């Protein structure tokens, strides 16, 4: 279970994992998204950086989001039956980065609400162990990406287009690398919400971007962001890329833009930052997931900018594009209860791989499975009742 940096709802995935020798297989039984109720989403967004908030609001939001996750988990149980284990990423509300170093991270959504509601243990608070070991605590999906792409020849990559774009680059015979590239939907969504042009809070089907004209002056200011020059691994979030960031960039550019032109420019920023990095890496195949995959302007821009790259949805590897991150956290939970590290130090920058998270027992206590002495070398996903998508 996870709610990403778009703060729009809770993605869930149910996966049955099985390991034979060094190969892990996963059958994806169910994926779904439960939107946050409007009042809760508004309270969450109002509390996020750079806004100020109170400890009372922190406590209440932590509880309310935990209850929302419990509601989403219960809906899954009612549809597919009992669940052995939940891994809840929760909702990131602050990712503390200074310079190129992550110093802390905070996720809301008390796991005890889930454990009590559905009677299963919950793995949560999964990012901090990697940060304690000197890593970025992100992108944790890189562990699954590296396993899924293990059989690809040459260089391949997995790109997630959430609020922030993150990428895992797998190079045959060489250590994988992973990092947050920059904003994917975060700045686009911020501009749409501020303009009040629709009730969705995002640019549906890229309609606004298609109606606008890219402003090259503003784009040059945006591309001059120092974050993009930091070496990998690096991580970021809405602590940096938010509405105030857009407003400051517009002021420095000295331009006046209508909403379509602003959205078109911010959409092109997403395309150019991603394409610039991936072109330099000489990628052969790019697997794409996340909400930004549904934006035809972003995808058309990437196809234009990367003409030699085969671009495919993550569905082609058995991971539905809207549920890929939830599947990744199901994998992390499975690894945790089996005592298997689920980070790649070269991807997060940590000193060593880590078994992630803390475990909240279910009402009946905690009985862990027999530990597994080795880390899987590959992963194949399929959907229940059929072959790979």
C-alpha positions in Angstrom: 0.0 0.0 0.0 1.2 3.5 -0.9 0.1 7.0 -1.4 2.6 8.8 -3.6 3.7 12.4 -3.9 0.6 13.3 -5.9 -1.4 12.9 -2.6 -4.4 11.8 -4.5 -5.2 8.4 -3.0 -4.0 5.0 -1.8 -2.7 2.4 -4.3 -3.0 -1.2 -3.3 -1.7 -4.5 -4.8 -2.1 -8.1 -3.6 0.7 -10.3 -4.7 1.5 -14.0 -4.0 5.3 -14.5 -4.0 7.2 -17.7 -4.3 11.0 -18.3 -4.5 12.7 -21.2 -6.1 16.5 -21.2 -6.0 17.5 -17.6 -6.8 14.4 -16.8 -8.8 11.3 -15.0 -7.3 7.9 -15.1 -9.0 4.9 -13.0 -8.1 1.3 -13.4 -9.1 -0.5 -10.1 -9.0 -4.0 -11.0 -7.8 -5.5 -7.5 -7.4 -4.7 -3.8 -7.8 -6.9 -0.8 -7.0 -6.8 2.8 -6.0 -8.9 4.4 -3.2 -9.0 8.2 -3.6 -8.6 10.3 -0.5 -11.9 11.9 0.5 -11.9 15.6 -0.5 -11.7 17.1 3.0 -8.8 14.8 4.1 -6.9 15.6 0.9 -7.3 19.3 1.4 -6.1 19.1 5.0 -3.1 17.0 4.0 -2.1 19.5 1.2 -2.6 22.4 3.5 -0.2 21.0 6.0 2.6 20.2 3.5 5.8 22.2 3.1 6.3 25.1 2.7 3.2 25.7 4.8 3.4 25.8 8.6 1.4 23.3 10.7 0.9 22.3 14.3 1.6 19.1 16.3 -2.1 18.7 16.8 -2.6 18.6 13.0 0.3 16.2 12.7 -1.3 13.8 15.2 -4.8 14.1 13.6 -3.5 13.6 10.0 -1.4 10.6 11.1 -4.5 9.0 12.6 -6.9 9.9 9.8 -4.5 8.7 7.1 -3.9 5.5 9.0 -7.7 5.0 9.2 -8.0 5.7 5.4 -5.3 3.0 4.7 -7.3 0.6 7.0 -10.4 1.3 5.0 -8.6 0.6 1.8 -7.1 -2.6 3.2 -10.5 -3.8 4.4 -12.0 -3.2 1.0 -9.3 -5.5 -0.5 -10.0 -8.2 2.1 -13.7 -8.1 1.3 -13.0 -8.6 -2.4 -10.1 -11.1 -2.4 -10.2 -12.7 1.0 -7.7 -12.9 3.9 -4.3 -11.3 3.6 -1.1 -12.8 5.2 0.8 -9.5 5.5 0.5 -5.8 4.6 3.4 -3.5 3.7 2.2 0.1 4.1 4.5 2.8 2.9 2.0 5.4 4.1 2.0 9.0 2.9 5.3 10.9 2.7 4.8 14.3 4.2 8.4 15.4 4.5 11.7 14.1 3.1 14.5 16.0 4.7 17.4 16.6 2.3 20.2 19.1 2.7 22.6 19.4 -0.2 23.0 15.9 -1.6 22.3 14.1 1.7 19.0 12.7 3.1 18.8 13.3 6.8 15.3 12.0 7.6 11.9 11.2 6.3 8.4 11.2 7.6 5.4 9.2 6.5 1.9 9.5 7.9 -0.5 6.6 8.4 -0.3 4.7 11.7 0.0 1.0 10.8 -1.8 -0.2 13.9 -5.1 0.9 12.4 -4.5 -1.5 9.5 -3.3 -4.4 11.7 -6.3 -4.1 14.0 -8.8 -3.8 11.2 -7.9 -6.8 9.0 -6.0 -8.9 11.6 -2.7 -9.1 9.7 0.8 -7.9 10.6 2.0 -4.7 9.0 5.4 -3.7 7.8 5.8 0.1 7.8 8.3 2.9 8.2 10.3 1.4 5.4 12.6 4.3 4.3 14.4 5.3 7.5 16.8 2.3 7.8 18.4 3.1 4.4 18.8 6.7 5.5 20.4 5.7 8.8 23.0 3.8 6.7 23.8 6.9 4.7 21.3 6.3 1.8 18.7 8.5 0.3 15.8 6.3 1.4 14.8 6.5 -2.3 14.0 5.3 -4.8 13.1 2.0 -3.0 11.3 0.7 -6.1 14.8 0.3 -7.6 15.1 -3.1 -5.9 12.2 -4.5 -7.8 13.2 -2.7 -11.0 16.6 -4.3 -10.9 15.1 -7.8 -10.5 12.5 -7.3 -13.3 15.1 -6.0 -15.7 17.8 -8.5 -14.8 17.4 -10.4 -18.1 17.5 -7.4 -20.4 20.6 -7.0 -22.6 22.7 -3.9 -22.6 21.2 -0.9 -20.7 17.6 -0.8 -19.7 15.7 1.5 -17.4 12.5 1.7 -15.4 10.9 5.2 -15.1 8.2 6.1 -12.6 6.2 9.3 -13.4 4.5 10.2 -10.1 4.7 13.6 -8.5 8.5 13.1 -8.8 10.1 11.2 -11.6 12.5 8.5 -10.5 14.6 6.1 -12.6 16.4 2.8 -12.2 19.1 2.1 -14.8 20.2 -1.5 -15.1 23.4 -2.2 -16.9 24.4 -5.8 -17.7 27.5 -6.8 -15.7 27.6 -3.3 -14.0 26.1 -2.0 -10.8 22.6 -0.5 -11.2 22.0 3.1 -10.4 18.8 4.9 -9.3 17.7 8.4 -8.3 15.0 11.0 -8.4 15.3 12.9 -11.7 13.1 15.8 -10.7 9.4 16.8 -11.0 7.1 14.7 -13.1 3.5 15.7 -12.2 4.3 17.8 -9.1 4.7 21.2 -10.7 2.0 20.6 -13.3 -0.5 19.6 -10.6 0.4 22.6 -8.5 -0.2 25.0 -11.4 -3.6 23.3 -12.2 -4.8 23.4 -8.6 -3.7 27.1 -8.2 -5.6 28.1 -11.3 -8.7 26.2 -10.3 -9.4 25.2 -13.8 -10.9 21.8 -12.9 -11.9 19.7 -9.9 -9.4 17.0 -10.8 -6.3 18.8 -9.6 -4.3 17.6 -12.7 -4.0 18.1 -16.4 -6.4 15.4 -17.7 -5.2 13.9 -21.0 -2.7 16.8 -21.2 -5.4 19.0 -22.5 -4.0 22.2 -21.0 -0.5 21.5 -22.2 -1.8 20.9 -25.7 -3.6 24.2 -25.6 -0.6 26.2 -24.5 2.7 27.3 -25.9 6.0 26.6 -24.2 7.7 29.7 -22.9 11.4 29.2 -23.5 12.5 32.0 -21.1 10.7 30.4 -18.2 11.9 26.9 -19.3 15.5 28.1 -19.2 15.1 29.3 -15.6 13.5 26.1 -14.6 16.3 24.0 -16.2 18.9 26.0 -14.4 17.8 24.3 -11.1 21.0 23.2 -9.1 19.3 20.0 -8.0 19.7 18.5 -11.5 23.5 18.9 -11.3 23.8 16.7 -8.1 25.3 13.3 -8.7 23.3 10.1 -8.4 22.0 8.8 -6.1 19.9 11.9 -5.2 16.4 12.3 -3.9 13.9 15.1 -3.7 10.2 15.9 -3.2 7.6 18.6 -2.9 9.7 20.2 -0.2 11.5 21.7 -3.2 9.2 21.3 -6.2 6.0 23.1 -5.1 3.8 26.0 -6.1 6.0 28.6 -4.4 8.9 27.2 -6.6 6.8 27.8 -9.7 5.9 31.3 -8.6 9.5 32.2 -7.8 10.7 30.8 -11.2 8.0 32.9 -13.1 9.1 36.0 -11.2 12.8 35.4 -12.0 11.9 34.8 -15.7 9.9 38.1 -15.8 7.1 36.6 -17.8 3.3 36.6 -17.6 1.7 33.4 -18.7 -1.9 32.1 -18.9 -2.6 28.7 -17.4 -2.2 26.6 -20.6 1.2 28.2 -21.4 2.4 27.6 -17.8 1.3 24.0 -17.9 2.8 23.4 -21.3 6.1 24.8 -20.0 6.1 22.7 -16.9 5.2 19.6 -18.9 8.1 20.3 -21.2 10.3 20.6 -18.1 9.4 17.0 -17.2 10.2 15.8 -20.7 13.5 17.6 -21.0 14.9 16.6 -17.6 14.1 13.0 -18.1 15.2 12.9 -21.8 18.5 14.7 -21.0 19.5 12.1 -18.4 18.4 9.0 -20.3 19.9 10.1 -23.6 23.3 10.4 -21.8 22.9 6.8 -20.5 22.3 5.3 -24.0 19.2 3.3 -22.8 17.9 0.6 -25.1 14.6 -0.1 -23.4 12.6 2.1 -21.1 9.7 0.7 -18.9 7.3 3.4 -17.8 4.8 3.5 -15.0 2.9 6.0 -12.8 0.2 8.6 -13.4 2.3 10.5 -15.8 2.2 7.6 -18.2 -1.4 8.6 -18.8 -0.4 12.0 -19.9 -0.1 11.8 -23.7 1.9 15.1 -23.9 4.6 13.7 -21.6 4.8 10.4 -23.4 4.8 12.0 -26.9 7.6 14.2 -25.8 9.7 11.3 -24.5 9.1 9.4 -27.7 10.3 12.4 -29.7 13.3 13.1 -27.5 14.4 9.4 -27.3 13.8 8.1 -30.8 16.2 5.2 -30.5 14.7 3.9 -27.2 12.0 1.3 -27.0 9.4 2.7 -24.6 7.0 0.3 -23.0 4.4 0.4 -20.2 5.4 -1.6 -17.1 2.3 -3.7 -17.9 4.5 -5.5 -20.4 6.4 -7.0 -17.4 3.3 -8.0 -15.4 3.2 -4.8 -13.3 0.1 -2.7 -14.1 1.4 0.9 -14.6 -0.9 2.4 -12.0 0.0 -0.3 -9.4 3.7 -0.8 -9.9 4.8 1.0 -6.8 2.3 -0.8 -4.6 3.6 -4.1 -6.0 7.1 -3.0 -5.2 6.2 -2.4 -1.5 4.5 -5.8 -1.4 7.8 -7.2 -2.4 9.6 -5.2 0.3 7.2 -6.5 2.9 7.8 -10.1 1.7 11.5 -9.5 2.0 11.3 -8.0 5.4 9.4 -10.9 7.1 11.8 -13.4 5.4 14.9 -11.4 6.6 16.0 -10.5 3.1 17.6 -7.1 2.4 15.5 -5.1 -0.2 17.8 -2.2 -1.0 20.6 -1.9 -3.5 23.4 0.3 -1.9 24.6 1.6 -5.3 21.1 2.8 -6.0 20.3 4.6 -2.7 23.9 5.5 -1.7 23.8 3.5 1.6 26.8 1.8 3.1 25.1 -1.6 3.0 21.8 -3.3 2.0 19.1 -3.2 4.6 16.1 -5.3 5.7 13.6 -2.5 5.8 10.8 -1.4 8.1 9.2 -2.1 11.5 6.6 -4.7 12.0 3.3 -4.1 13.8 1.8 -7.5 14.9 -1.8 -8.5 14.1 -4.2 -9.0 16.9 -3.1 -12.6 17.3 0.6 -11.8 17.7 3.5 -12.3 15.3 4.7 -15.5 13.7 7.4 -14.9 11.1 8.2 -17.3 8.3 11.5 -19.1 8.1 14.3 -16.7 7.1 15.7 -17.0 3.6 19.5 -17.0 3.4 19.9 -15.4 0.0 18.6 -12.4 -2.0 16.7 -13.2 -5.2 18.5 -12.5 -8.4 15.5 -12.1 -10.7 11.7 -11.6 -10.5 9.0 -12.5 -12.9 5.5 -11.0 -12.4 2.2 -12.3 -13.9 -1.4 -11.5 -13.5 -3.7 -14.0 -11.8 -5.3 -16.3 -14.3 -3.0 -15.5 -17.2 0.5 -15.1 -18.6 2.6 -11.9 -18.3 0.7 -8.9 -19.5 
